[in-house]
Structures are given as structure tokens and as C-alpha cells.
């Protein structure tokens, strides 16, 4: 069949007749009130924003000779908004010079130089000169990298296994405003015996140096899970949380800690045990942990771990040397029960344990039992007062020199050491408050020589009350208990199992991991082998 051609529809557009020229004779409604500027064919059009306009040119007459002048109709002026602001402070602003003061002397500008300074000499070299002008660095290039200093990365306390499950992350900033008011603790069990402090060490002479002697007594460091007294208290449901003073003070002072640490948390039924991991360095004392300049010594004497071992040994030796020697059995302060860890022929150090109980959350019925330690006793006005003995040690003999300042500037030395060891001093003070100590005895011990970390001398002692010293170092026990309660509530909300709370040494962060039940046991296979390799 033949196809028939169909015409294509076409509508003729409306054409306006402009008698005055060419183009439309009226503005469409959609284009009314739109700014219009005349342009030439040589202008570039189609720009969404013209940043080369005169309103944005800082130097319009010097650097933009090749730029054509943009129409001023598109320029933006915020005169109305500027008029809405009013001047509040009309005091003159003091100019600050970033690179130090400049004085005009001898017809030249000099950067902080005096008349007798060698730097005022001629810069042409020779005897009086320093460097030629082309070899000198401009003053603003000397401090350009102060904000780009290399950050020190510390080694974590434990290597996180890939099979561990991350449960929670706690930023340290979230612990800043925590607070919990806890009543005074009560004694549940008291064990051990204390020897008396020898007051002769309060009258030491600097010229006649007293050597620090090594003690042969044994120190026990038993976790709360292995403590026989803690087990009996747990079986009798005396509390829900059990821990030691070294563990709880680590949690209390977490915000001032820099180095890494880890704590093992075990959930059994409705109870919680907070322990230190076997082989960890939680009980080792740190040195210059919070100093402005981090310790980066890599030699065998002044590295982080050797300094911690040295400080720990000094504290153990000092706590036993300052006691009355040759004291008979009736010259000791004995508690109701004997030392629970006296199971061998070796002589134990003078130490007493107070198992004290606090109520963390009355509504939830959360009580905590802490094993607190005391070091000695002293008779004051016919009464026995309990004492905690600690020692600060000097390692750098070139910068401080305690031997010259100990008699006249002892307070300055203590303030300097508190600043550089804020976490350690805060843990000592909080432990003394938890144990109910009446006094905190601080000793000043220095090396006999700068490169010998085994021989020390006792320079002096100082005594303070724990509550007064806590106020001096801005230590709030309400804040400490607030941090402990927050962490305990988080752990009690977890199901039964073993957890590991890890402090990241390079970030202000706490991480909680769910670990296998045999992760840190002696028969854990690969775990035990790798732990031995790490310790070696």
C-alpha cells in the first residue's frame, strides 16, 4: 500500500517589532529587577563569581595591570551590616613583637642585644665577626618549627591481640568533671605488724652523707584474686568489688598518667575483681613521667625502664632503712591478724594491711573493698600514729644538684619534683588517704655519681599530712572516687568474663577489651610464650 506523506507541525514564534532598534522592546517578567551592566564583545562572560573585581584586589594599581576592570554593579558591600556593630572595648592594643624586642642602638636595629654583646661586632668575618651576611639565617626562621616538634611515642604496656574484642573506648576528657562523695571507709580486716620510725633520719647532715643500704627483706605483691583474705570476703558476700590500693590509685589518677598500663577485670557472678596482670609494670614507680621534656634517653642507665626499676628499689630500701633497728617483738605495732603472706622462712618487710570498705553506689548496692598498705608507725605525744614512707630520687646531678639546695630550698625541690612526677606523687597521696595514714614521710635520695644507678645517699626527709598535701597538689578525692565509680559501673554492666582495661600511652584514651579466660594464665600456650619473649 502506498504511504501518504504527513506534514510536520510547526508553530511560528511571536516576533516583536522594535521601531527604535533591534532586540526586545520590553523586559520579560522573569528578568525584572535583575542588575544589568553593559558589556563589550571582548569581555569574558559566564562567570559564577568574579574574584578579580576591584573590591577584592588588595593592590589594585600595581599587580593587576592586565586585568580589565570589572563592572562595579556586581560588587558586594556590607555597609549596612558594619553599621550594626558597636565598639565595646576602646582600650589601645599593645603591639606585640613575635621575635623579641628591638632596640635602636648605634644607628642600627638590634634584636635583644646589649652594648657589651659580642653580636654587635662587624659581620664581615675575622676576629670580631661571626658569620658572613649570606650565611646568617633571618631571625624569623629560627623559631619556624617550634609547633612542629617531633612527638614522643611510648611503647604500650601490652600488645593487643587481634582476637580480642573491643568493648568500650573512654576518652580522658569525659572523666574531667566526674565527682562522687564517699563516706569514710571502715576497717573490715587488719593484718600484719609495723615497726617504728627512727627519728634520727630527721636530723641528717649534708656533709656526712648517709649511704642507702640494700635490704634483704621480701616484699609481697599479691593480686586481689589470689589474696586469701579477699577470697574469704568474696565468699561471705562482704562486697561486690575487690581490688588493691595500687590498682585503684592508678584509676583515680588516670588523668595525670602519661605512660601506658593495663588492668585485668574479672566478672564472676555479681562480683568484680580488679587485678594487675602478671608480669606487668603497674607497681613500678615512674621517673619524670609528667616532665615538660619527655625522657628520650636510650642508654642503659637513664632509659624509662631502668629509671623505674631504680626508683622502685630506692623506695623499698629506704622504707626499711629508716626504721628502728634491732626492735624487739614488743616494740612493734601488731594488728589483730598476722601477715596473710608470711608463708616462708624469709623475713618480710615491715608492712601492715588494712582491708577497708567503701560504699560507691548506695542505690545499686555497690561496695568496694580495698587492701591498703602501711609502712611504719611513730609515737607522737604517747600515741601511735600510722605512717606511709616514700622516697624521691635525683637522677640528673647536673641540672638540679640537691646537695646545694636541700637545706635552704627544700620546698622548691618538692614543688619541682611534684611537677615532673605528678602522677606518682598523686598516687602516693591518694594511697595514704585510703589507708588512713596520719603522716606521709618523704625522703630525698640522690645518686653518688651521675652514671651509677646502684649507689645512693640519703640527703634528708620531710613529713607532711596527707590531707594537707592533697590540697597543695590539687588532688580531689571526690573526683578520684567519681572516676572509680564510672569505671566500676561500666564493668558491672558487662556480662561475666575477663576484660582488660588498657591505657593508651600516645592518646588520652582508655580501651576495654574482652579477652579469653586463659589469656594471662601460665598454661595459656602461645600467650605465655609470647609474654616471656616480651619480658626478655
Helices and strands as residue ranges (DSSP letters): G 29-31, G 54-56, G 72-74, H 79-83, E 102-105, E 108-111, G 118-120, G 133-135, G 139-141, G 146-148, E 165-171, G 172-175, E 186-194, G 199-203, E 210-211, H 228-235, E 241-244, H 245-252, G 254-256, E 261-268, E 271-276, H 304-321, G 329-331, E 333-334, E 351-361, E 366-374, E 376-380, E 383-394, H 402-405, H 410-420, H 422-435, E 439-447, E 456-464, H 466-472, H 477-492, E 497-503, E 509-515, H 526-535
